[in-house]
Amino acid sequence: MTLIDIVGHFGSFLSSITFMPQVYKAWQSKSVGDLSIYTILIVTFSTVVWLVYGFGYMLWPVIICNSIICFLSLVLLYFKLTFKK
């Protein structure tokens, strides 16, 4: 593994955890009123597009990162649709 591969994997890891604090806070507080549903939908759609690209070229950092982000954004979307404001 080269240095650039390590940087790519580390960047993928950092991107993957960006939504974790938000998902945890939303779950804990049962409050998502301040979250934009449009932002959640854009993030979800963009991760699906990145997944298609990642699988097309078998780029594992892209696949892993965007799979995690897609899952977390779907969780936020579920919270947005089910939690009362």
FIVEX-478797 format. One record per atom (N, C-alpha, C, CB): residue in three letters; atom name; y, z, x. Coordinates in nm, 2 decimals, always signed. Glycine has a CB too. Layout:
+------+------+--------+--------+--------+
! tiro ! sefi !      Y !      Z !      X !
+------+------+--------+--------+--------+
!  Ala !   CA !      Y !      Z !      X !
...
+------+------+--------+--------+--------+
This chain:
+------+------+--------+--------+--------+
! tiro ! sefi !      Y !      Z !      X !
+------+------+--------+--------+--------+
!  Met !    N !  -0.12 !  +0.00 !  +0.08 !
!  Met !   CA !  +0.00 !  +0.00 !  +0.00 !
!  Met !    C !  +0.12 !  +0.00 !  +0.09 !
!  Met !   CB !  +0.00 !  +0.12 !  -0.10 !
!  Thr !    N !  +0.21 !  -0.09 !  +0.06 !
!  Thr !   CA !  +0.34 !  -0.10 !  +0.14 !
!  Thr !    C !  +0.44 !  -0.01 !  +0.09 !
!  Thr !   CB !  +0.39 !  -0.25 !  +0.14 !
!  Leu !    N !  +0.55 !  +0.00 !  +0.17 !
!  Leu !   CA !  +0.66 !  +0.09 !  +0.13 !
!  Leu !    C !  +0.72 !  +0.04 !  +0.00 !
!  Leu !   CB !  +0.77 !  +0.09 !  +0.24 !
!  Ile !    N !  +0.73 !  -0.09 !  -0.02 !
!  Ile !   CA !  +0.79 !  -0.15 !  -0.14 !
!  Ile !    C !  +0.70 !  -0.12 !  -0.26 !
!  Ile !   CB !  +0.81 !  -0.30 !  -0.13 !
!  Asp !    N !  +0.57 !  -0.12 !  -0.24 !
!  Asp !   CA !  +0.48 !  -0.08 !  -0.35 !
!  Asp !    C !  +0.50 !  +0.07 !  -0.39 !
!  Asp !   CB !  +0.33 !  -0.10 !  -0.31 !
!  Ile !    N !  +0.51 !  +0.15 !  -0.29 !
!  Ile !   CA !  +0.54 !  +0.29 !  -0.32 !
!  Ile !    C !  +0.67 !  +0.31 !  -0.39 !
!  Ile !   CB !  +0.54 !  +0.37 !  -0.18 !
!  Val !    N !  +0.77 !  +0.24 !  -0.35 !
!  Val !   CA !  +0.90 !  +0.25 !  -0.42 !
!  Val !    C !  +0.88 !  +0.20 !  -0.57 !
!  Val !   CB !  +1.01 !  +0.16 !  -0.35 !
!  Gly !    N !  +0.81 !  +0.09 !  -0.59 !
!  Gly !   CA !  +0.78 !  +0.04 !  -0.72 !
!  Gly !    C !  +0.71 !  +0.14 !  -0.81 !
!  Gly !   CB !  +0.71 !  -0.09 !  -0.71 !
!  His !    N !  +0.61 !  +0.20 !  -0.75 !
!  His !   CA !  +0.53 !  +0.30 !  -0.83 !
!  His !    C !  +0.62 !  +0.42 !  -0.86 !
!  His !   CB !  +0.40 !  +0.34 !  -0.75 !
!  Phe !    N !  +0.70 !  +0.46 !  -0.77 !
!  Phe !   CA !  +0.79 !  +0.58 !  -0.79 !
!  Phe !    C !  +0.89 !  +0.54 !  -0.89 !
!  Phe !   CB !  +0.85 !  +0.62 !  -0.66 !
!  Gly !    N !  +0.95 !  +0.43 !  -0.89 !
!  Gly !   CA !  +1.04 !  +0.38 !  -0.99 !
!  Gly !    C !  +0.98 !  +0.38 !  -1.13 !
!  Gly !   CB !  +1.10 !  +0.25 !  -0.96 !
!  Ser !    N !  +0.86 !  +0.33 !  -1.13 !
!  Ser !   CA !  +0.78 !  +0.32 !  -1.26 !
!  Ser !    C !  +0.76 !  +0.46 !  -1.31 !
!  Ser !   CB !  +0.64 !  +0.26 !  -1.23 !
!  Phe !    N !  +0.72 !  +0.56 !  -1.22 !
!  Phe !   CA !  +0.70 !  +0.70 !  -1.27 !
!  Phe !    C !  +0.83 !  +0.75 !  -1.32 !
!  Phe !   CB !  +0.66 !  +0.78 !  -1.15 !
!  Leu !    N !  +0.94 !  +0.73 !  -1.25 !
!  Leu !   CA !  +1.07 !  +0.79 !  -1.30 !
!  Leu !    C !  +1.11 !  +0.73 !  -1.44 !
!  Leu !   CB !  +1.18 !  +0.76 !  -1.20 !
!  Ser !    N !  +1.09 !  +0.60 !  -1.45 !
!  Ser !   CA !  +1.12 !  +0.53 !  -1.58 !
!  Ser !    C !  +1.03 !  +0.59 !  -1.69 !
!  Ser !   CB !  +1.10 !  +0.38 !  -1.57 !
!  Ser !    N !  +0.91 !  +0.62 !  -1.66 !
!  Ser !   CA !  +0.81 !  +0.66 !  -1.76 !
!  Ser !    C !  +0.85 !  +0.80 !  -1.81 !
!  Ser !   CB !  +0.68 !  +0.67 !  -1.70 !
!  Ile !    N !  +0.91 !  +0.88 !  -1.73 !
!  Ile !   CA !  +0.94 !  +1.02 !  -1.78 !
!  Ile !    C !  +1.08 !  +1.03 !  -1.84 !
!  Ile !   CB !  +0.93 !  +1.12 !  -1.66 !
!  Thr !    N !  +1.16 !  +0.92 !  -1.85 !
!  Thr !   CA !  +1.29 !  +0.94 !  -1.90 !
!  Thr !    C !  +1.30 !  +0.98 !  -2.04 !
!  Thr !   CB !  +1.36 !  +0.80 !  -1.89 !
!  Phe !    N !  +1.20 !  +0.95 !  -2.13 !
!  Phe !   CA !  +1.20 !  +0.99 !  -2.27 !
!  Phe !    C !  +1.13 !  +1.12 !  -2.29 !
!  Phe !   CB !  +1.14 !  +0.88 !  -2.35 !
!  Met !    N !  +1.06 !  +1.17 !  -2.20 !
!  Met !   CA !  +0.99 !  +1.30 !  -2.22 !
!  Met !    C !  +1.07 !  +1.41 !  -2.26 !
!  Met !   CB !  +0.91 !  +1.34 !  -2.09 !
!  Pro !    N !  +1.19 !  +1.44 !  -2.20 !
!  Pro !   CA !  +1.27 !  +1.55 !  -2.24 !
!  Pro !    C !  +1.32 !  +1.53 !  -2.39 !
!  Pro !   CB !  +1.39 !  +1.57 !  -2.15 !
!  Gln !    N !  +1.35 !  +1.41 !  -2.42 !
!  Gln !   CA !  +1.40 !  +1.38 !  -2.56 !
!  Gln !    C !  +1.29 !  +1.40 !  -2.66 !
!  Gln !   CB !  +1.46 !  +1.24 !  -2.57 !
!  Val !    N !  +1.17 !  +1.35 !  -2.63 !
!  Val !   CA !  +1.06 !  +1.37 !  -2.72 !
!  Val !    C !  +1.03 !  +1.52 !  -2.74 !
!  Val !   CB !  +0.94 !  +1.29 !  -2.67 !
!  Tyr !    N !  +1.03 !  +1.59 !  -2.63 !
!  Tyr !   CA !  +1.00 !  +1.73 !  -2.64 !
!  Tyr !    C !  +1.11 !  +1.81 !  -2.72 !
!  Tyr !   CB !  +1.00 !  +1.79 !  -2.50 !
!  Lys !    N !  +1.24 !  +1.78 !  -2.69 !
!  Lys !   CA !  +1.34 !  +1.84 !  -2.77 !
!  Lys !    C !  +1.34 !  +1.81 !  -2.92 !
!  Lys !   CB !  +1.48 !  +1.80 !  -2.71 !
!  Ala !    N !  +1.31 !  +1.68 !  -2.95 !
!  Ala !   CA !  +1.30 !  +1.64 !  -3.09 !
!  Ala !    C !  +1.18 !  +1.71 !  -3.16 !
!  Ala !   CB !  +1.29 !  +1.49 !  -3.10 !
!  Trp !    N !  +1.07 !  +1.72 !  -3.09 !
!  Trp !   CA !  +0.96 !  +1.79 !  -3.14 !
!  Trp !    C !  +0.98 !  +1.94 !  -3.16 !
!  Trp !   CB !  +0.83 !  +1.77 !  -3.05 !
!  Gln !    N !  +1.04 !  +2.00 !  -3.07 !
!  Gln !   CA !  +1.07 !  +2.14 !  -3.07 !
!  Gln !    C !  +1.17 !  +2.18 !  -3.18 !
!  Gln !   CB !  +1.12 !  +2.19 !  -2.93 !
!  Ser !    N !  +1.28 !  +2.10 !  -3.19 !
!  Ser !   CA !  +1.39 !  +2.13 !  -3.28 !
!  Ser !    C !  +1.37 !  +2.07 !  -3.42 !
!  Ser !   CB !  +1.52 !  +2.08 !  -3.23 !
!  Lys !    N !  +1.27 !  +1.97 !  -3.43 !
!  Lys !   CA !  +1.25 !  +1.90 !  -3.55 !
!  Lys !    C !  +1.38 !  +1.83 !  -3.60 !
!  Lys !   CB !  +1.19 !  +1.99 !  -3.66 !
!  Ser !    N !  +1.47 !  +1.79 !  -3.50 !
!  Ser !   CA !  +1.59 !  +1.73 !  -3.53 !
!  Ser !    C !  +1.61 !  +1.61 !  -3.45 !
!  Ser !   CB !  +1.71 !  +1.83 !  -3.51 !
!  Val !    N !  +1.64 !  +1.50 !  -3.52 !
!  Val !   CA !  +1.66 !  +1.37 !  -3.46 !
!  Val !    C !  +1.78 !  +1.29 !  -3.52 !
!  Val !   CB !  +1.53 !  +1.28 !  -3.47 !
!  Gly !    N !  +1.86 !  +1.37 !  -3.59 !
!  Gly !   CA !  +1.97 !  +1.31 !  -3.66 !
!  Gly !    C !  +2.07 !  +1.23 !  -3.57 !
!  Gly !   CB !  +2.05 !  +1.41 !  -3.73 !
!  Asp !    N !  +2.08 !  +1.28 !  -3.45 !
!  Asp !   CA !  +2.18 !  +1.21 !  -3.35 !
!  Asp !    C !  +2.12 !  +1.09 !  -3.28 !
!  Asp !   CB !  +2.22 !  +1.31 !  -3.25 !
!  Leu !    N !  +1.99 !  +1.07 !  -3.30 !
!  Leu !   CA !  +1.92 !  +0.96 !  -3.23 !
!  Leu !    C !  +1.94 !  +0.83 !  -3.32 !
!  Leu !   CB !  +1.77 !  +0.98 !  -3.21 !
!  Ser !    N !  +1.98 !  +0.72 !  -3.25 !
!  Ser !   CA !  +2.00 !  +0.60 !  -3.31 !
!  Ser !    C !  +1.86 !  +0.53 !  -3.33 !
!  Ser !   CB !  +2.09 !  +0.51 !  -3.23 !
!  Ile !    N !  +1.83 !  +0.49 !  -3.46 !
!  Ile !   CA !  +1.71 !  +0.42 !  -3.48 !
!  Ile !    C !  +1.71 !  +0.28 !  -3.42 !
!  Ile !   CB !  +1.68 !  +0.41 !  -3.64 !
!  Tyr !    N !  +1.83 !  +0.23 !  -3.41 !
!  Tyr !   CA !  +1.84 !  +0.09 !  -3.35 !
!  Tyr !    C !  +1.81 !  +0.10 !  -3.20 !
!  Tyr !   CB !  +1.98 !  +0.04 !  -3.36 !
!  Thr !    N !  +1.85 !  +0.20 !  -3.13 !
!  Thr !   CA !  +1.82 !  +0.22 !  -2.99 !
!  Thr !    C !  +1.67 !  +0.24 !  -2.97 !
!  Thr !   CB !  +1.89 !  +0.34 !  -2.93 !
!  Ile !    N !  +1.61 !  +0.32 !  -3.05 !
!  Ile !   CA !  +1.46 !  +0.34 !  -3.05 !
!  Ile !    C !  +1.39 !  +0.21 !  -3.07 !
!  Ile !   CB !  +1.42 !  +0.45 !  -3.15 !
!  Leu !    N !  +1.43 !  +0.13 !  -3.17 !
!  Leu !   CA !  +1.37 !  +0.00 !  -3.19 !
!  Leu !    C !  +1.38 !  -0.09 !  -3.08 !
!  Leu !   CB !  +1.42 !  -0.06 !  -3.32 !
!  Ile !    N !  +1.50 !  -0.10 !  -3.02 !
!  Ile !   CA !  +1.53 !  -0.19 !  -2.91 !
!  Ile !    C !  +1.44 !  -0.15 !  -2.79 !
!  Ile !   CB !  +1.68 !  -0.18 !  -2.87 !
!  Val !    N !  +1.43 !  -0.02 !  -2.76 !
!  Val !   CA !  +1.35 !  +0.03 !  -2.65 !
!  Val !    C !  +1.20 !  -0.01 !  -2.67 !
!  Val !   CB !  +1.36 !  +0.18 !  -2.63 !
!  Thr !    N !  +1.16 !  +0.02 !  -2.80 !
!  Thr !   CA !  +1.02 !  -0.02 !  -2.83 !
!  Thr !    C !  +0.99 !  -0.17 !  -2.81 !
!  Thr !   CB !  +0.99 !  +0.03 !  -2.97 !
!  Phe !    N !  +1.08 !  -0.25 !  -2.87 !
!  Phe !   CA !  +1.06 !  -0.39 !  -2.85 !
!  Phe !    C !  +1.07 !  -0.44 !  -2.71 !
!  Phe !   CB !  +1.16 !  -0.47 !  -2.94 !
!  Ser !    N !  +1.16 !  -0.38 !  -2.63 !
!  Ser !   CA !  +1.17 !  -0.42 !  -2.49 !
!  Ser !    C !  +1.05 !  -0.39 !  -2.41 !
!  Ser !   CB !  +1.30 !  -0.36 !  -2.43 !
!  Thr !    N !  +0.99 !  -0.27 !  -2.44 !
!  Thr !   CA !  +0.87 !  -0.23 !  -2.37 !
!  Thr !    C !  +0.75 !  -0.32 !  -2.40 !
!  Thr !   CB !  +0.83 !  -0.09 !  -2.40 !
!  Val !    N !  +0.74 !  -0.37 !  -2.53 !
!  Val !   CA !  +0.64 !  -0.46 !  -2.56 !
!  Val !    C !  +0.66 !  -0.59 !  -2.49 !
!  Val !   CB !  +0.64 !  -0.49 !  -2.72 !
!  Val !    N !  +0.78 !  -0.64 !  -2.48 !
!  Val !   CA !  +0.81 !  -0.76 !  -2.40 !
!  Val !    C !  +0.77 !  -0.74 !  -2.25 !
!  Val !   CB !  +0.96 !  -0.80 !  -2.41 !
!  Trp !    N !  +0.80 !  -0.63 !  -2.19 !
!  Trp !   CA !  +0.77 !  -0.60 !  -2.06 !
!  Trp !    C !  +0.62 !  -0.59 !  -2.04 !
!  Trp !   CB !  +0.83 !  -0.47 !  -2.01 !
!  Leu !    N !  +0.55 !  -0.53 !  -2.14 !
!  Leu !   CA !  +0.40 !  -0.53 !  -2.13 !
!  Leu !    C !  +0.34 !  -0.67 !  -2.13 !
!  Leu !   CB !  +0.35 !  -0.45 !  -2.25 !
!  Val !    N !  +0.39 !  -0.76 !  -2.21 !
!  Val !   CA !  +0.34 !  -0.89 !  -2.21 !
!  Val !    C !  +0.36 !  -0.95 !  -2.07 !
!  Val !   CB !  +0.41 !  -0.98 !  -2.32 !
!  Tyr !    N !  +0.48 !  -0.93 !  -2.01 !
!  Tyr !   CA !  +0.50 !  -0.98 !  -1.88 !
!  Tyr !    C !  +0.41 !  -0.92 !  -1.78 !
!  Tyr !   CB !  +0.65 !  -0.96 !  -1.84 !
!  Gly !    N !  +0.40 !  -0.78 !  -1.78 !
!  Gly !   CA !  +0.32 !  -0.71 !  -1.69 !
!  Gly !    C !  +0.17 !  -0.75 !  -1.69 !
!  Gly !   CB !  +0.33 !  -0.56 !  -1.72 !
!  Phe !    N !  +0.12 !  -0.77 !  -1.81 !
!  Phe !   CA !  -0.02 !  -0.81 !  -1.83 !
!  Phe !    C !  -0.04 !  -0.96 !  -1.78 !
!  Phe !   CB !  -0.07 !  -0.80 !  -1.97 !
!  Gly !    N !  +0.07 !  -1.04 !  -1.80 !
!  Gly !   CA !  +0.06 !  -1.18 !  -1.76 !
!  Gly !    C !  +0.05 !  -1.19 !  -1.61 !
!  Gly !   CB !  +0.19 !  -1.25 !  -1.80 !
!  Tyr !    N !  +0.11 !  -1.10 !  -1.53 !
!  Tyr !   CA !  +0.10 !  -1.11 !  -1.39 !
!  Tyr !    C !  +0.02 !  -0.99 !  -1.33 !
!  Tyr !   CB !  +0.24 !  -1.10 !  -1.33 !
!  Met !    N !  -0.04 !  -0.91 !  -1.42 !
!  Met !   CA !  -0.12 !  -0.79 !  -1.38 !
!  Met !    C !  -0.04 !  -0.70 !  -1.28 !
!  Met !   CB !  -0.25 !  -0.83 !  -1.31 !
!  Leu !    N !  +0.08 !  -0.67 !  -1.32 !
!  Leu !   CA !  +0.17 !  -0.58 !  -1.24 !
!  Leu !    C !  +0.15 !  -0.44 !  -1.30 !
!  Leu !   CB !  +0.32 !  -0.63 !  -1.25 !
!  Trp !    N !  +0.06 !  -0.36 !  -1.23 !
!  Trp !   CA !  +0.03 !  -0.23 !  -1.28 !
!  Trp !    C !  +0.14 !  -0.13 !  -1.29 !
!  Trp !   CB !  -0.07 !  -0.17 !  -1.19 !
!  Pro !    N !  +0.24 !  -0.13 !  -1.20 !
!  Pro !   CA !  +0.35 !  -0.04 !  -1.23 !
!  Pro !    C !  +0.43 !  -0.07 !  -1.36 !
!  Pro !   CB !  +0.45 !  -0.05 !  -1.11 !
!  Val !    N !  +0.44 !  -0.20 !  -1.38 !
!  Val !   CA !  +0.51 !  -0.24 !  -1.51 !
!  Val !    C !  +0.43 !  -0.21 !  -1.63 !
!  Val !   CB !  +0.54 !  -0.40 !  -1.50 !
!  Ile !    N !  +0.30 !  -0.23 !  -1.62 !
!  Ile !   CA !  +0.21 !  -0.20 !  -1.73 !
!  Ile !    C !  +0.20 !  -0.05 !  -1.76 !
!  Ile !   CB !  +0.07 !  -0.25 !  -1.70 !
!  Ile !    N !  +0.18 !  +0.03 !  -1.66 !
!  Ile !   CA !  +0.17 !  +0.17 !  -1.68 !
!  Ile !    C !  +0.30 !  +0.23 !  -1.73 !
!  Ile !   CB !  +0.13 !  +0.24 !  -1.55 !
!  Cys !    N !  +0.41 !  +0.20 !  -1.67 !
!  Cys !   CA !  +0.54 !  +0.25 !  -1.70 !
!  Cys !    C !  +0.58 !  +0.22 !  -1.85 !
!  Cys !   CB !  +0.65 !  +0.20 !  -1.61 !
!  Asn !    N !  +0.56 !  +0.09 !  -1.88 !
!  Asn !   CA !  +0.60 !  +0.05 !  -2.02 !
!  Asn !    C !  +0.50 !  +0.09 !  -2.12 !
!  Asn !   CB !  +0.62 !  -0.10 !  -2.02 !
!  Ser !    N !  +0.38 !  +0.11 !  -2.09 !
!  Ser !   CA !  +0.29 !  +0.17 !  -2.19 !
!  Ser !    C !  +0.33 !  +0.31 !  -2.22 !
!  Ser !   CB !  +0.14 !  +0.17 !  -2.13 !
!  Ile !    N !  +0.37 !  +0.39 !  -2.12 !
!  Ile !   CA !  +0.41 !  +0.53 !  -2.15 !
!  Ile !    C !  +0.54 !  +0.53 !  -2.23 !
!  Ile !   CB !  +0.43 !  +0.60 !  -2.02 !
!  Ile !    N !  +0.64 !  +0.45 !  -2.19 !
!  Ile !   CA !  +0.77 !  +0.44 !  -2.26 !
!  Ile !    C !  +0.75 !  +0.39 !  -2.40 !
!  Ile !   CB !  +0.86 !  +0.35 !  -2.18 !
!  Cys !    N !  +0.66 !  +0.29 !  -2.42 !
!  Cys !   CA !  +0.63 !  +0.24 !  -2.56 !
!  Cys !    C !  +0.58 !  +0.35 !  -2.64 !
!  Cys !   CB !  +0.54 !  +0.12 !  -2.55 !
!  Phe !    N !  +0.48 !  +0.43 !  -2.59 !
!  Phe !   CA !  +0.42 !  +0.54 !  -2.66 !
!  Phe !    C !  +0.52 !  +0.64 !  -2.70 !
!  Phe !   CB !  +0.31 !  +0.60 !  -2.58 !
!  Leu !    N !  +0.61 !  +0.68 !  -2.60 !
!  Leu !   CA !  +0.71 !  +0.78 !  -2.63 !
!  Leu !    C !  +0.81 !  +0.73 !  -2.73 !
!  Leu !   CB !  +0.78 !  +0.82 !  -2.50 !
!  Ser !    N !  +0.85 !  +0.61 !  -2.72 !
!  Ser !   CA !  +0.95 !  +0.56 !  -2.81 !
!  Ser !    C !  +0.89 !  +0.55 !  -2.95 !
!  Ser !   CB !  +1.00 !  +0.42 !  -2.77 !
!  Leu !    N !  +0.76 !  +0.52 !  -2.96 !
!  Leu !   CA !  +0.69 !  +0.52 !  -3.09 !
!  Leu !    C !  +0.69 !  +0.66 !  -3.15 !
!  Leu !   CB !  +0.55 !  +0.46 !  -3.08 !
!  Val !    N !  +0.67 !  +0.76 !  -3.07 !
!  Val !   CA !  +0.67 !  +0.90 !  -3.11 !
!  Val !    C !  +0.81 !  +0.94 !  -3.16 !
!  Val !   CB !  +0.63 !  +1.00 !  -2.99 !
!  Leu !    N !  +0.91 !  +0.90 !  -3.09 !
!  Leu !   CA !  +1.05 !  +0.92 !  -3.14 !
!  Leu !    C !  +1.08 !  +0.85 !  -3.27 !
!  Leu !   CB !  +1.15 !  +0.88 !  -3.03 !
!  Leu !    N !  +1.03 !  +0.73 !  -3.28 !
!  Leu !   CA !  +1.04 !  +0.65 !  -3.41 !
!  Leu !    C !  +0.97 !  +0.73 !  -3.52 !
!  Leu !   CB !  +0.99 !  +0.51 !  -3.39 !
!  Tyr !    N !  +0.85 !  +0.78 !  -3.50 !
!  Tyr !   CA !  +0.78 !  +0.86 !  -3.60 !
!  Tyr !    C !  +0.86 !  +0.98 !  -3.63 !
!  Tyr !   CB !  +0.64 !  +0.90 !  -3.54 !
!  Phe !    N !  +0.92 !  +1.05 !  -3.53 !
!  Phe !   CA !  +1.00 !  +1.17 !  -3.56 !
!  Phe !    C !  +1.12 !  +1.13 !  -3.64 !
!  Phe !   CB !  +1.04 !  +1.24 !  -3.43 !
!  Lys !    N !  +1.18 !  +1.02 !  -3.61 !
!  Lys !   CA !  +1.31 !  +0.98 !  -3.68 !
!  Lys !    C !  +1.28 !  +0.95 !  -3.82 !
!  Lys !   CB !  +1.36 !  +0.85 !  -3.61 !
!  Leu !    N !  +1.16 !  +0.89 !  -3.85 !
!  Leu !   CA !  +1.13 !  +0.86 !  -3.99 !
!  Leu !    C !  +1.07 !  +0.97 !  -4.07 !
!  Leu !   CB !  +1.03 !  +0.74 !  -3.99 !
!  Thr !    N !  +1.02 !  +1.08 !  -4.00 !
!  Thr !   CA !  +0.96 !  +1.19 !  -4.08 !
!  Thr !    C !  +1.03 !  +1.32 !  -4.08 !
!  Thr !   CB !  +0.82 !  +1.21 !  -4.02 !
!  Phe !    N !  +1.11 !  +1.35 !  -3.98 !
!  Phe !   CA !  +1.19 !  +1.47 !  -3.98 !
!  Phe !    C !  +1.31 !  +1.46 !  -4.07 !
!  Phe !   CB !  +1.23 !  +1.51 !  -3.83 !
!  Lys !    N !  +1.34 !  +1.57 !  -4.14 !
!  Lys !   CA !  +1.46 !  +1.57 !  -4.22 !
!  Lys !    C !  +1.58 !  +1.59 !  -4.13 !
!  Lys !   CB !  +1.45 !  +1.68 !  -4.33 !
!  Lys !    N !  +1.69 !  +1.54 !  -4.18 !
!  Lys !   CA !  +1.81 !  +1.54 !  -4.09 !
!  Lys !    C !  +1.88 !  +1.68 !  -4.10 !
!  Lys !   CB !  +1.91 !  +1.44 !  -4.13 !
+------+------+--------+--------+--------+
